[in-house]
Amino acid sequence: MPASAERYLEVQRSEEFAQLRRKLRNFIFPTTIVFIVWYSLYVLLSAYARDFMSIKLIGNINVALVFGILQFVSTFGIAWYYARYASKELDPLADGVYNELGADSAGAATTTEGSTN
């Protein structure tokens, strides 16, 4: 196996990489489940609770329209929250893994260059 492939496997087995994956999963899985439940609620209410969804709130604005708009709001909210979370929690870990891999690769390249000269 080439040295670079061995190094990637070593990084993949490292505690830092495992921590990065764990933090990513701890964000993605609960957020996805909550969003799917929220979206399913909207769809089910639209299909089976038409009387509730057709309640007018203000003028021609009804509950269904508000729920539909809230779908967009929640999507943008999740994207904003993920960007913030990634910036604080994931990016520093990813940079550490990247720098560790880059430092070792640079050292290997220097060693390889030195042996060919």
C-alpha positions in Angstrom: 0.0 0.0 0.0 1.4 3.4 -0.9 2.6 5.6 2.0 -0.1 8.2 1.4 -2.9 5.6 1.6 -1.5 4.2 4.8 -1.4 7.8 6.2 -5.0 8.4 5.3 -6.0 5.2 7.0 -4.0 6.2 10.1 -5.7 9.6 10.2 -9.1 7.9 9.7 -8.4 5.7 12.8 -7.2 8.7 14.9 -9.1 10.0 17.9 -9.3 13.5 16.4 -11.0 12.3 13.2 -13.4 10.1 15.3 -14.2 13.2 17.4 -14.9 15.2 14.3 -17.2 12.5 12.9 -19.0 12.2 16.3 -19.6 15.9 16.5 -20.9 16.0 12.9 -23.3 13.1 13.6 -24.4 14.6 16.8 -25.6 17.6 14.9 -26.9 16.1 11.7 -29.0 13.1 12.9 -31.1 15.0 15.5 -31.6 18.0 13.3 -32.6 15.8 10.4 -35.1 13.8 12.5 -36.6 17.0 13.9 -37.0 18.5 10.5 -38.5 15.4 9.0 -41.0 15.2 11.8 -41.9 18.9 11.4 -42.3 18.5 7.6 -44.4 15.3 8.0 -46.6 17.1 10.5 -47.2 19.8 7.9 -48.0 17.3 5.2 -50.3 15.2 7.4 -52.1 18.2 8.7 -52.6 19.4 5.1 -54.0 16.0 4.1 -56.1 15.1 7.1 -56.8 18.2 9.1 -58.2 20.5 6.3 -60.6 22.2 8.7 -57.7 23.2 11.0 -55.4 24.2 8.2 -58.1 26.4 6.6 -58.6 28.5 9.7 -58.2 32.1 8.6 -55.8 34.1 10.9 -55.6 37.5 9.2 -57.5 38.3 6.0 -56.8 35.5 3.5 -53.8 34.2 5.5 -54.7 30.8 6.9 -52.9 28.3 9.1 -51.7 26.3 6.1 -50.0 29.3 4.6 -48.3 30.1 7.9 -47.1 26.5 8.3 -45.8 26.6 4.7 -43.8 29.8 5.2 -42.5 28.3 8.5 -41.1 25.4 6.4 -38.9 27.9 4.6 -38.0 29.8 7.8 -37.0 26.5 9.5 -34.9 25.5 6.5 -33.0 28.8 6.5 -32.7 28.6 10.3 -31.1 25.1 10.2 -28.7 26.3 7.5 -27.7 29.3 9.6 -27.4 27.2 12.7 -25.3 24.6 10.9 -22.9 27.3 9.6 -22.5 28.7 13.1 -22.0 25.2 14.6 -19.5 24.2 11.9 -17.6 27.3 12.4 -17.3 26.9 16.2 -17.2 23.1 16.6 -16.3 21.3 13.3 -13.9 23.6 11.5 -11.2 23.7 14.2 -11.2 19.9 14.4 -11.1 19.6 10.7 -8.3 22.1 10.4 -6.3 20.1 13.1 -6.8 16.8 11.1 -5.9 18.6 7.9 -2.8 20.2 9.4 -1.7 16.9 10.9 -2.1 15.2 7.5 -0.4 18.0 5.7 2.6 18.2 8.0 3.2 14.5 7.7 2.8 14.6 3.9 5.2 17.5 3.6 7.7 15.6 5.7 7.3 12.5 3.6 7.7 14.6 0.4 10.9 16.1 1.8 12.3 12.7 2.7 11.4 11.3 -0.7 13.0 14.3 -2.4 16.1 13.9 -0.3 16.5 10.2 -1.1 16.4 10.8 -4.8 19.1 13.5 -4.8 
